Amino acid sequence: MKRVILYFINICRAVTLIELLIAVALFSIILIPIISTIINSNRKIHELNFEITAELIGKNILEQIVNIVPFDKVTKNITVGINASNDVRLDFTDKSIIKTAEFSGDKSGSFIRYEQAEYKWEIEVIDIDAKDLSISFWEPRNEKPEGSSAWPRSLIGTKSDGILKTVKYENLSAHYYVKNEQNIILKTVKLKISWQNANEQSNNFRDEHRKFILVTRKARLEYDNTFK
């Protein structure tokens, strides 16, 4: 009788172990895809954060070039850093974040390390000469009152006689209106921002999907006292 009881106890233990193994196997089949999804989602969130930061860096640099940096200093040798001596003083971090950005240099081709990523910035500046910029315009045919720069009432463009008494000037270059022979009146600024994970040295910023190219133009304005 004792042997029969022990036999049934052993059978129950064996069934329990088999059930446990099956449960573990099923749990693993369900859990592995979930873990994989969580890991991929976390990686994509990091990638999105890197992309947003890269865009902030690029926009910050270009905004300062357009609004702050003097026209003649906008060249391929422009400097970007955190010091007051830099042409562009970059400040894109939240003041509440203790982690600060590290700069490998301050000229084109340098990179910025921030949190878990590195951002490489490269700049290209193309000068636009006034003689290469054609212009055309309309004006009344020398029938303005003496000493007046305004259109006479009879030449207002909404009337047919006003339209008939106008002349169009073409094939002119902007250099006719340049002061002090400052012929470079526009600059095209092309900025490339690339990024990668800080520990991803093998990539070397070659991933085409991790790159922004931003373009803007800066004009030599009248208040620069270079032309009227």
Secondary structure as GFF3:
##gff-version 3
##sequence-region A 1 228
A	DSSP	alpha_helix	2	67	.	.	.	ID=ss1
A	DSSP	three_ten_helix	71	73	.	.	.	ID=ss2
A	DSSP	beta_strand	80	81	.	.	.	ID=ss3
A	DSSP	beta_strand	88	89	.	.	.	ID=ss4
A	DSSP	beta_strand	102	103	.	.	.	ID=ss5
A	DSSP	beta_strand	111	114	.	.	.	ID=ss6
A	DSSP	beta_strand	117	129	.	.	.	ID=ss7
A	DSSP	three_ten_helix	130	132	.	.	.	ID=ss8
A	DSSP	beta_strand	134	140	.	.	.	ID=ss9
A	DSSP	three_ten_helix	153	155	.	.	.	ID=ss10
A	DSSP	alpha_helix	160	164	.	.	.	ID=ss11
A	DSSP	beta_strand	166	173	.	.	.	ID=ss12
A	DSSP	three_ten_helix	174	177	.	.	.	ID=ss13
A	DSSP	beta_strand	184	197	.	.	.	ID=ss14
A	DSSP	beta_strand	211	219	.	.	.	ID=ss15
A	DSSP	three_ten_helix	222	224	.	.	.	ID=ss16
###
